[in-house]
Amino acid sequence: MSKKKKNTKQINFIDEVKRFSCHDGYSIGDIVVYTRVSDKKLSVGEIRWFAMTSEGMSATIIDQNLGNFQLGLCSSIEENPSNYRIKSLISKRPERKSK
């Protein structure tokens, strides 16, 4: 008997049916000012992908202040923030003193 080959169909991490690469003029890689869903604070981050939620279209964002993935509703993204506004929202981390 011959051995059956395993199904080696490769699955993409981001499925374009469930997660979208652009929405309302925003696309993956854009730096945006948004309100985090988790704690309702204003922050800055880079869009990684979009997904539909029960509250509407949302964006999964790598937050510049927290350094992790955060969810933000597309309706909470500020339109055309200035560079000064973006820089003012990025928290400055205190430098560590070496011993």
N, CA, C and O atoms as a DFTB+ gen file, in Angstrom:
396 C
 N C O
     1  1       0.819      -1.172       0.000
     2  2       0.000       0.000       0.000
     3  2       0.871       1.246       0.000
     4  3       1.931       1.287       0.624
     5  1       0.406       2.244      -0.704
     6  2       1.141       3.502      -0.721
     7  2       0.610       4.415       0.385
     8  3      -0.560       4.367       0.763
     9  1       1.504       5.230       0.874
    10  2       1.118       6.156       1.921
    11  2       0.388       7.346       1.313
    12  3       0.710       7.799       0.215
    13  1      -0.599       7.840       2.048
    14  2      -1.318       9.015       1.589
    15  2      -0.508      10.256       1.957
    16  3       0.083      10.333       3.034
    17  1      -0.493      11.213       1.051
    18  2       0.196      12.463       1.328
    19  2      -0.664      13.319       2.240
    20  3      -1.887      13.369       2.114
    21  1       0.003      13.983       3.150
    22  2      -0.707      14.903       4.023
    23  2      -1.108      16.133       3.218
    24  3      -0.421      16.543       2.282
    25  1      -2.223      16.698       3.604
    26  2      -2.676      17.917       2.965
    27  2      -1.773      19.058       3.431
    28  3      -1.809      19.443       4.600
    29  1      -0.973      19.595       2.526
    30  2      -0.013      20.630       2.884
    31  2      -0.487      22.022       2.454
    32  3       0.325      22.900       2.162
    33  1      -1.772      22.207       2.420
    34  2      -2.318      23.507       2.047
    35  2      -1.925      24.520       3.114
    36  3      -2.206      24.340       4.298
    37  1      -1.269      25.587       2.670
    38  2      -0.785      26.591       3.601
    39  2      -1.893      27.610       3.887
    40  3      -2.547      28.108       2.971
    41  1      -2.087      27.905       5.162
    42  2      -3.108      28.858       5.582
    43  2      -2.409      30.166       5.916
    44  3      -1.443      30.184       6.680
    45  1      -2.900      31.264       5.342
    46  2      -2.343      32.578       5.648
    47  2      -2.752      32.998       7.047
    48  3      -3.858      32.696       7.495
    49  1      -1.853      33.700       7.739
    50  2      -2.162      34.180       9.076
    51  2      -3.304      35.181       9.027
    52  3      -4.214      35.129       9.855
    53  1      -3.262      36.095       8.062
    54  2      -4.331      37.073       7.921
    55  2      -5.220      36.620       6.773
    56  3      -4.823      36.685       5.609
    57  1      -6.403      36.170       7.098
    58  2      -7.363      35.700       6.116
    59  2      -8.123      36.910       5.582
    60  3      -8.827      37.577       6.339
    61  1      -7.990      37.201       4.288
    62  2      -8.592      38.395       3.704
    63  2     -10.117      38.378       3.748
    64  3     -10.737      39.416       3.518
    65  1     -10.737      37.247       4.033
    66  2     -12.192      37.212       4.139
    67  2     -12.629      37.722       5.511
    68  3     -13.596      38.476       5.614
    69  1     -11.916      37.310       6.570
    70  2     -12.284      37.694       7.930
    71  2     -11.617      38.988       8.373
    72  3     -12.189      39.747       9.155
    73  1     -10.420      39.240       7.882
    74  2      -9.672      40.433       8.265
    75  2      -9.321      41.184       6.992
    76  3      -8.942      40.576       5.991
    77  1      -9.445      42.493       7.028
    78  2      -9.281      43.288       5.834
    79  2      -7.977      44.071       5.888
    80  3      -7.467      44.356       6.972
    81  1      -7.437      44.420       4.729
    82  2      -6.169      45.142       4.691
    83  2      -6.356      46.651       4.575
    84  3      -5.384      47.395       4.710
    85  1      -7.580      47.123       4.329
    86  2      -7.832      48.562       4.294
    87  2      -9.301      48.840       4.611
    88  3     -10.166      47.981       4.439
    89  1      -9.563      50.079       5.084
    90  2     -10.924      50.501       5.411
    91  2     -10.960      52.019       5.526
    92  3     -10.126      52.604       6.216
    93  1     -11.902      52.656       4.869
    94  2     -12.122      54.112       4.948
    95  2     -10.857      54.941       4.767
    96  3     -10.645      55.912       5.494
    97  1     -10.029      54.575       3.821
    98  2      -8.815      55.350       3.554
    99  2      -7.628      55.005       4.427
   100  3      -6.535      55.526       4.206
   101  1      -7.810      54.147       5.408
   102  2      -6.704      53.686       6.249
   103  2      -6.260      52.327       5.745
   104  3      -7.077      51.534       5.275
   105  1      -4.958      52.055       5.843
   106  2      -4.456      50.755       5.411
   107  2      -3.414      50.250       6.397
   108  3      -3.008      50.968       7.311
   109  1      -2.992      49.028       6.206
   110  2      -2.002      48.401       7.081
   111  2      -0.709      49.210       7.031
   112  3      -0.233      49.570       5.953
   113  1      -0.147      49.491       8.199
   114  2       1.095      50.238       8.288
   115  2       0.917      51.714       8.600
   116  3       1.895      52.400       8.899
   117  1      -0.317      52.220       8.537
   118  2      -0.572      53.624       8.851
   119  2      -0.400      53.878      10.348
   120  3      -0.813      53.065      11.174
   121  1       0.209      55.010      10.688
   122  2       0.332      55.445      12.076
   123  2      -0.877      56.329      12.365
   124  3      -1.114      57.313      11.665
   125  1      -1.646      55.972      13.406
   126  2      -2.893      56.675      13.707
   127  2      -2.982      57.047      15.177
   128  3      -2.338      56.441      16.034
   129  1      -3.800      58.061      15.449
   130  2      -4.178      58.437      16.805
   131  2      -5.570      57.855      17.018
   132  3      -6.471      58.107      16.217
   133  1      -5.760      57.082      18.084
   134  2      -7.014      56.355      18.295
   135  2      -7.310      56.223      19.778
   136  3      -6.451      56.488      20.619
   137  1      -8.529      55.814      20.090
   138  2      -8.921      55.529      21.470
   139  2      -8.906      54.019      21.665
   140  3      -9.566      53.282      20.933
   141  1      -8.140      53.564      22.665
   142  2      -8.058      52.125      22.941
   143  2      -9.385      51.633      23.509
   144  3      -9.994      52.308      24.339
   145  1      -9.830      50.472      23.069
   146  2     -11.073      49.886      23.576
   147  2     -10.883      49.417      25.012
   148  3     -11.816      49.500      25.811
   149  1      -9.703      48.931      25.354
   150  2      -9.469      48.332      26.669
   151  2      -9.606      49.317      27.825
   152  3     -10.192      48.978      28.853
   153  1      -9.076      50.532      27.675
   154  2      -9.105      51.477      28.794
   155  2      -9.593      52.877      28.404
   156  3      -9.531      53.805      29.210
   157  1     -10.072      53.025      27.183
   158  2     -10.650      54.295      26.687
   159  2      -9.668      55.463      26.720
   160  3     -10.090      56.612      26.845
   161  1      -8.350      55.191      26.610
   162  2      -7.350      56.244      26.589
   163  2      -6.911      56.525      25.157
   164  3      -6.916      55.634      24.307
   165  1      -6.536      57.768      24.903
   166  2      -6.055      58.182      23.600
   167  2      -4.608      57.746      23.451
   168  3      -3.811      57.907      24.375
   169  1      -4.260      57.187      22.280
   170  2      -2.913      56.680      22.083
   171  2      -2.538      56.731      20.612
   172  3      -3.336      57.147      19.772
   173  1      -1.315      56.303      20.304
   174  2      -0.779      56.275      18.946
   175  2      -0.330      54.860      18.640
   176  3       0.222      54.179      19.504
   177  1      -0.564      54.414      17.410
   178  2      -0.123      53.078      17.037
   179  2      -0.135      52.847      15.548
   180  3      -0.598      53.683      14.772
   181  1       0.390      51.683      15.156
   182  2       0.461      51.282      13.748
   183  2      -0.583      50.209      13.475
   184  3      -0.665      49.215      14.196
   185  1      -1.375      50.414      12.440
   186  2      -2.437      49.464      12.085
   187  2      -1.825      48.187      11.522
   188  3      -0.965      48.234      10.643
   189  1      -2.283      47.035      12.043
   190  2      -1.819      45.734      11.543
   191  2      -2.870      45.048      10.683
   192  3      -2.526      44.442       9.667
   193  1      -4.153      45.128      11.066
   194  2      -5.244      44.625      10.239
   195  2      -6.572      45.126      10.755
   196  3      -6.665      45.686      11.848
   197  1      -7.600      44.917       9.950
   198  2      -8.957      45.344      10.285
   199  2      -9.835      44.115      10.446
   200  3      -9.580      43.081       9.828
   201  1     -10.872      44.223      11.279
   202  2     -11.819      43.127      11.476
   203  2     -13.177      43.708      11.867
   204  3     -13.255      44.776      12.474
   205  1     -14.230      43.003      11.517
   206  2     -15.575      43.425      11.878
   207  2     -15.889      42.909      13.274
   208  3     -15.679      41.732      13.568
   209  1     -16.392      43.792      14.137
   210  2     -16.800      43.410      15.483
   211  2     -18.271      43.739      15.658
   212  3     -18.901      44.292      14.756
   213  1     -18.811      43.404      16.806
   214  2     -20.222      43.698      17.069
   215  2     -20.466      45.201      17.186
   216  3     -21.594      45.660      17.003
   217  1     -19.409      45.978      17.492
   218  2     -19.541      47.431      17.609
   219  2     -19.223      48.155      16.313
   220  3     -19.332      49.380      16.257
   221  1     -18.837      47.441      15.281
   222  2     -18.492      48.044      13.998
   223  2     -17.102      47.617      13.563
   224  3     -16.487      46.752      14.187
   225  1     -16.607      48.223      12.491
   226  2     -15.281      47.888      11.981
   227  2     -14.225      48.358      12.983
   228  3     -14.290      49.473      13.499
   229  1     -13.265      47.493      13.243
   230  2     -12.213      47.807      14.207
   231  2     -10.855      47.573      13.567
   232  3     -10.747      46.927      12.525
   233  1      -9.827      48.104      14.204
   234  2      -8.456      47.927      13.745
   235  2      -7.634      47.333      14.882
   236  3      -7.739      47.765      16.029
   237  1      -6.824      46.347      14.554
   238  2      -5.867      45.817      15.512
   239  2      -4.586      46.608      15.307
   240  3      -4.054      46.669      14.198
   241  1      -4.096      47.212      16.376
   242  2      -3.025      48.194      16.298
   243  2      -1.908      47.819      17.271
   244  3      -2.167      47.378      18.390
   245  1      -0.656      48.002      16.827
   246  2       0.465      47.869      17.759
   247  2       0.647      49.228      18.405
   248  3       1.055      50.187      17.750
   249  1       0.347      49.307      19.683
   250  2       0.373      50.564      20.410
   251  2       1.817      51.000      20.666
   252  3       2.624      50.211      21.156
   253  1       2.144      52.248      20.337
   254  2       3.492      52.776      20.515
   255  2       3.845      52.974      21.988
   256  3       5.015      52.889      22.361
   257  1       2.844      53.237      22.825
   258  2       3.112      53.471      24.248
   259  2       3.208      52.173      25.036
   260  3       4.060      52.037      25.914
   261  1       2.339      51.220      24.727
   262  2       2.305      49.972      25.488
   263  2       3.202      48.895      24.892
   264  3       3.680      48.017      25.611
   265  1       3.434      48.956      23.586
   266  2       4.277      47.963      22.929
   267  2       3.589      46.643      22.690
   268  3       4.258      45.624      22.517
   269  1       2.257      46.631      22.677
   270  2       1.533      45.391      22.411
   271  2       0.327      45.665      21.514
   272  3       0.043      46.813      21.172
   273  1      -0.372      44.607      21.141
   274  2      -1.543      44.744      20.293
   275  2      -2.702      45.322      21.093
   276  3      -2.941      44.923      22.233
   277  1      -3.421      46.266      20.487
   278  2      -4.607      46.863      21.088
   279  2      -5.688      46.934      20.025
   280  3      -5.395      46.953      18.830
   281  1      -6.936      46.973      20.463
   282  2      -8.065      47.100      19.559
   283  2      -8.592      48.522      19.623
   284  3      -8.747      49.093      20.702
   285  1      -8.863      49.079      18.466
   286  2      -9.454      50.410      18.390
   287  2     -10.547      50.415      17.341
   288  3     -10.377      49.829      16.272
   289  1     -11.653      51.058      17.621
   290  2     -12.720      51.153      16.636
   291  2     -12.314      52.161      15.573
   292  3     -11.705      53.185      15.884
   293  1     -12.646      51.877      14.331
   294  2     -12.308      52.784      13.239
   295  2     -12.987      54.140      13.417
   296  3     -12.472      55.161      12.961
   297  1     -14.129      54.147      14.073
   298  2     -14.822      55.412      14.322
   299  2     -14.082      56.276      15.349
   300  3     -14.359      57.471      15.450
   301  1     -13.147      55.695      16.113
   302  2     -12.407      56.456      17.124
   303  2     -11.066      56.971      16.600
   304  3     -10.345      57.652      17.329
   305  1     -10.723      56.659      15.359
   306  2      -9.455      57.115      14.783
   307  2      -9.586      58.584      14.387
   308  3     -10.531      58.969      13.698
   309  1      -8.629      59.400      14.830
   310  2      -8.629      60.824      14.494
   311  2      -8.205      61.008      13.040
   312  3      -7.270      60.361      12.569
   313  1      -8.902      61.897      12.338
   314  2      -8.552      62.171      10.948
   315  2      -7.473      63.243      10.888
   316  3      -7.577      64.278      11.546
   317  1      -6.453      62.993      10.107
   318  2      -5.363      63.940       9.835
   319  2      -4.738      64.579      11.079
   320  3      -4.736      65.805      11.196
   321  1      -4.208      63.775      12.013
   322  2      -3.526      64.394      13.162
   323  2      -2.178      64.970      12.708
   324  3      -1.544      64.427      11.803
   325  1      -1.755      66.039      13.321
   326  2      -0.469      66.648      12.968
   327  2       0.669      65.828      13.575
   328  3       0.461      65.036      14.494
   329  1       1.871      66.033      13.046
   330  2       3.039      65.337      13.592
   331  2       3.273      65.742      15.044
   332  3       3.699      64.926      15.862
   333  1       2.994      67.004      15.359
   334  2       3.138      67.473      16.736
   335  2       2.180      66.725      17.661
   336  3       2.555      66.337      18.768
   337  1       0.952      66.526      17.209
   338  2      -0.060      65.801      18.001
   339  2       0.381      64.366      18.253
   340  3       0.261      63.865      19.371
   341  1       0.890      63.706      17.222
   342  2       1.349      62.317      17.348
   343  2       2.512      62.230      18.338
   344  3       2.518      61.367      19.216
   345  1       3.491      63.119      18.198
   346  2       4.656      63.099      19.094
   347  2       4.274      63.413      20.533
   348  3       4.875      62.883      21.467
   349  1       3.266      64.284      20.717
   350  2       2.868      64.635      22.078
   351  2       2.162      63.485      22.796
   352  3       2.158      63.435      24.026
   353  1       1.564      62.559      22.036
   354  2       0.858      61.437      22.653
   355  2       1.756      60.238      22.934
   356  3       1.374      59.339      23.684
   357  1       2.940      60.219      22.343
   358  2       3.866      59.117      22.599
   359  2       4.565      59.409      23.923
   360  3       5.256      60.418      24.070
   361  1       4.372      58.510      24.879
   362  2       4.950      58.730      26.208
   363  2       6.451      58.499      26.159
   364  3       6.940      57.593      25.484
   365  1       7.158      59.330      26.881
   366  2       8.610      59.179      26.954
   367  2       8.928      58.263      28.114
   368  3       8.527      58.504      29.252
   369  1       9.652      57.218      27.805
   370  2      10.035      56.269      28.848
   371  2      11.274      56.787      29.557
   372  3      12.217      57.249      28.914
   373  1      11.272      56.713      30.862
   374  2      12.459      57.185      31.594
   375  2      13.662      56.301      31.280
   376  3      13.537      55.083      31.154
   377  1      14.832      56.935      31.155
   378  2      16.047      56.179      30.879
   379  2      16.472      55.416      32.116
   380  3      16.367      55.917      33.235
   381  1      16.944      54.221      31.911
   382  2      17.412      53.402      33.029
   383  2      18.836      53.769      33.361
   384  3      19.667      53.966      32.475
   385  1      19.108      53.858      34.640
   386  2      20.476      54.151      35.081
   387  2      21.229      52.834      35.215
   388  3      20.733      51.878      35.811
   389  1      22.422      52.800      34.659
   390  2      23.224      51.587      34.807
   391  2      23.961      51.622      36.128
   392  3      24.403      52.682      36.573
   393  1      24.093      50.484      36.744
   394  2      24.735      50.385      38.063
   395  2      26.181      50.054      37.930
   396  3      26.881      49.931      38.935
